[in-house]
Amino acid sequence: MASVDPSVAVLPLYRLTNVTFKYDGGQIALNEISFSVKPGERVALLGANGCGKSTLLKIMGGLQYPASGVVEAFGEPLTAERLDKDQNAHLFRRRVGFVFQNSDAQLFSPTVADELAFGPVHMGLTAEEVEARVKSVAELTGIEHLINRAPFQISGGEKKRVALACTLATNPDVILMDEPTAALDPRAQSWLLDLLNRLHEAGKTFIIATHDLETVAQIADTVIVFREDHTIAAVLPAGELGNNMELLVQVNLVHEHLHRHGSTLHTHPHGHGVEHTHEHDNL
């Protein structure tokens, strides 16, 4: 086996430098954001609702463009001018897949089979190749039984599977996902996490926007934590996140309640959306 030269640096798939995005009217959604993503890395964009995670995913997916700063993808500037050229746009869309939080925003074809075929057809695959690709991703995501159904006739969890299958049908290098575990029941969530891990083992790069603390360690290697003022609070390994309670409280991902146990007052941190109960002595 040939040895790897440690002096050869691995070029990032994405590099963002001082990226700022403003909505119409001047409201800031992202403020001076800088980070990079290596090939095969799993990155979680973690923050409270409204901190700019979804906007950042859209920028990285070439769906929106920053007011200032530089976004590079695969060593090239990711700009509207560059994606206006059909060849550049085709190559970028082939390499980057996007799974929206709202699956209805992604599904528009008469049947699930048509949804899965849409990307491969526009990639120029032959009819036989398209049929094989549709069959393959349907099996991978467990939606063979839905193949002739209309998207509006299937459940929310099934739509999530179909939306992911549509993205996988183009075999992208990078998969952008917005709140992938939102509204999934425990069984569907377990299935999704297992599939994401298998895709990661196959070499896929993931960039996932989430505020779900319970799943971060299972879907990410690196976590980029956002403040509510739309700046980055920290970049750290996913395994270190749970030990940094002060950071999680600061960015409003957990909150502290003041409790009295007997004569002692103290606080407990709780994740948002997590049910919790305590027994209290009568005051």
Secondary structure, DSSP 8 states (H G I E B T S, - for coil): -----TTS----SEEEEEEEEE-TTS-EEEEEEEEEE-TT-EEEEE--TTSSHHHHHHHHTTSS--SEEEEEETTEE--HHHHTSHHHHHHHHHHEEEE-SSGGGT--SSSHHHHHHHHHHHTT--HHHHHHHHHHHHHHHT-GGGTTS-GGGS-HHHHHHHHHHHHHTT--SEEEEESTTTT--HHHHHHHHHHHHHHHHTT-EEEEEE--HHHHHHH-SEEEEE-TTSSEEEEEEGGGGGG-HHHHHHTTSEEEEEEEETTEEEEEEEETT----------
